[in-house]
């Protein structure tokens, strides 16, 4: 089967692990299209090929009405010359890792209808809040719902939203995955010395924005003993406020802000943490959609504590601890539990390892995707 996958996330090398795993199936002839560059975590990333690509990887320029980078750019862009790629590949399946209301999804579907009308079309969704979009996004979503054959929601909550919005075609929850050969426990003694980490390190990795709960986490760590460091991996508009707050809370020497880093470097910093906190806070327009850093931390044998926002409780289950989002005292209490109870810490590490092994390796995820591909094409052959 010929599969054409389209996603802006493929500019990041580690995000291509999904396709590496898919290409191992002998019956899949995979082509992936992504932009020449994109902005991820406030960093401009140029797509880099490597010698280990086991599928065809094509970069195309994008067009986005001259909008700046950001959320609007994500949903308004489309690819130039995508029609030429489609005509050359002649795919049996389009796997578009973009939201149904995005212009790139609707544009790709129109090209598919014109150039490969018999091919199957799958879209991705991580939107876990029911929203009514303005034009033209509302029209794009309706068109994609009507003409698509299948959807890959990233969680049960997203699947429920698609059902509420009357998407009546097939759906299969396809989570993010992790490569255990990359995300694994590393020896980082020298790194910890270089960062001047203390006996116990509380970690955070993600964007430094209000909805990620970083300020509440700062206040929670401020009430912990002086033998506790706070390692922050990420960048964003709240960085200056975080530095000011660290001085105000008399914890400047305990707060280490590394800034953004490549995802390939994340295992080193995760391995320097004794615990990872995911303190996301729900807003009117957003709640945590998946929490990929959680499964990456599990892969590095790091216990996780998360808030009650969005998909976090569903993802963590019994493999971590949950606190009510925004509750600084409960968050601090949960951190102390893990810090002081080595038995609990080891239990959470083991449960996280099992979750990754059983559900979140890219091989497991790719197997679910491959099963859907086969069923879609089998259905076509039976009805054809």
Steps between C-alpha positions, in 0.01 A plus 500: 500500500621850417461742793548876484541651848489877542607682817692807604633314807737296282746790497599371846714188465354321803144555371587287199530187716134432418587470132815300562289242684231499229754450222607169657180340370589340168164580341532877561663730245518822702555859388503781757452869415596778741599869478854617434495649852259569787492658845486256792518619861594856392793367293525506123586149386624414153418147390807280509518168322713221637643185350263279697185610316328182382231676296478788254512839673402806295512865607276759339467876543186620677256785449309662787355839400813669642389427854763495778607183675266373768166328537344672198795399284445138604142493370527726194801367313497273197769350277609627163543235229330229706299406193821401321598269784156339503505444125840332529427284807140404416433397862241248616478673837541861610599526868484870592623579851313829519170614652183473288442877515849581370540638150774249419264210573220639283743595222657153499157338493392711200814392314431140596141525369626638170813290447441174693124472557515132599766545768411493871541813711585510873532812716645545848352694791616606847221756560333398827271802543182536296536824301304671229756650265458815290501486123685369307612246763145385575446428130830316479408281795157415355657412166766279660241325718283424195772383264748321728500125554655479846647697790787450744402683823789516744288412806156379607409859589575612144303207361201611708525855364503371141188295576330801656575696183332225295801341339345161423782317322750258654732609779795340678683664790866533395715646779845649468777247540854487629816330376646305797838499327506880528298568813680289757680557828845648446801553725506877555722551804709767327191677366353520851826639632515755219144614570576510876198289583436419863408167662146486355397656169145595402474531123278681250523479120280702267400846388528780755145626469219558749284205399784256567483581873868587537435787748297276732777241483754767597296579811467132585876441478569816704347326804729197474824444688822672391640168377258518206593646162253605232615421144304673223543389138315733266456853377218747463362841596494426875875447533573850636211473746630163619845646565351794693279265701795276586673801660183610680446151641866472609563201275723652233784257575263202477341588164685395185351610167664313215283646225371315197690201368469249220275209586794267434672665798203456734599153635812653660303765683218265595760262644622786721154532659373305800143584412318672213202727563238576233296784659282603205197725562178498298386823333188581300683416178747229603558203725783251489455297183738212562814564705770330292769594752336257744574189293846634420569537873376146562744378237781666701379340826374828644183499716231746396250720683238674290205734535136412432501699174376334181655168403755484782299285747397259221860466384661466844242263649663303783853573373526839673334740740234760416423833671217744439623750243610830649515361856850596617470335843382166359773510237763559766356219713518254208863599430589442866335157487723389216808671640477337843363158403759311296270198476226711341753654262620159383141378457414798278817449295413135443139578406618762253741252340214252456275766344766588242573137421136397462346808338734776388797369306485615139489135396176454696352823362608421142337158530165662576539740207595216265190303605280797409669539162438135420134512607435809290645343189331164568167680527566663165583167335188334642273778379680566175 
